[in-house]
Amino acid sequence: MRNYTTIVERCTESGLFVGVIPGFQGAHTQGETMDELHQNLQEVVEMLLEDGEPVLETEFIGTQIIVVA
């Protein structure tokens, strides 16, 4: 079992949830709900892993809040 961190945003134009796994080339998708997005991401990752374990290009560390006055 493998765990991957996903960044999720909502597209302001379509209202769809968009998910991407940082550093995992090709690991991105969208869905109308968070559940649909989760399922779609699982399917994408399973498909990509058929080609073997990926070499991640980056590692997700965290987020920061920037305050601008």
C-alpha positions in Angstrom: 0.0 0.0 0.0 1.3 3.4 -1.0 0.3 6.9 0.1 0.5 10.0 -2.0 -0.3 13.6 -1.0 -2.7 15.4 -3.2 -3.3 19.1 -3.7 -6.9 19.9 -4.3 -8.3 23.1 -5.8 -11.7 24.2 -7.2 -11.8 25.6 -10.7 -13.6 28.9 -10.6 -14.9 28.6 -14.2 -16.2 25.0 -14.1 -16.7 24.5 -10.3 -14.9 21.2 -10.6 -12.5 19.9 -8.0 -9.0 19.5 -9.5 -6.4 17.2 -7.9 -2.7 16.8 -8.6 0.0 14.7 -6.9 3.1 16.9 -6.7 6.1 15.5 -8.5 4.2 12.5 -10.0 4.1 13.2 -13.7 0.6 12.6 -15.2 -1.1 12.2 -11.8 -3.9 14.7 -12.0 -7.6 14.7 -12.7 -10.9 16.4 -11.7 -14.3 15.5 -10.4 -17.7 17.1 -9.6 -17.4 16.1 -5.9 -14.5 15.3 -3.6 -15.6 11.7 -3.6 -15.5 11.6 -7.4 -12.1 13.3 -7.4 -10.8 10.8 -4.9 -12.0 7.9 -7.0 -10.6 9.4 -10.2 -7.2 10.0 -8.6 -7.1 6.4 -7.4 -7.8 5.2 -11.0 -5.2 7.5 -12.5 -2.5 6.4 -10.0 -3.3 2.7 -10.5 -3.0 3.1 -14.2 0.3 5.0 -14.0 1.7 2.4 -11.6 1.2 -0.3 -14.2 4.3 1.2 -15.9 6.3 0.7 -12.6 7.0 2.7 -9.5 7.5 6.4 -10.4 10.5 8.4 -9.5 8.9 11.5 -7.9 10.3 14.8 -9.3 9.4 16.7 -6.1 8.4 16.0 -2.5 5.3 17.7 -0.9 6.5 19.4 2.3 3.5 21.6 3.3 1.7 24.8 2.9 2.3 28.4 4.2 0.0 31.3 4.7 1.4 34.6 3.4 0.0 37.9 4.8 0.4 41.0 2.7 -0.6 44.3 4.1 
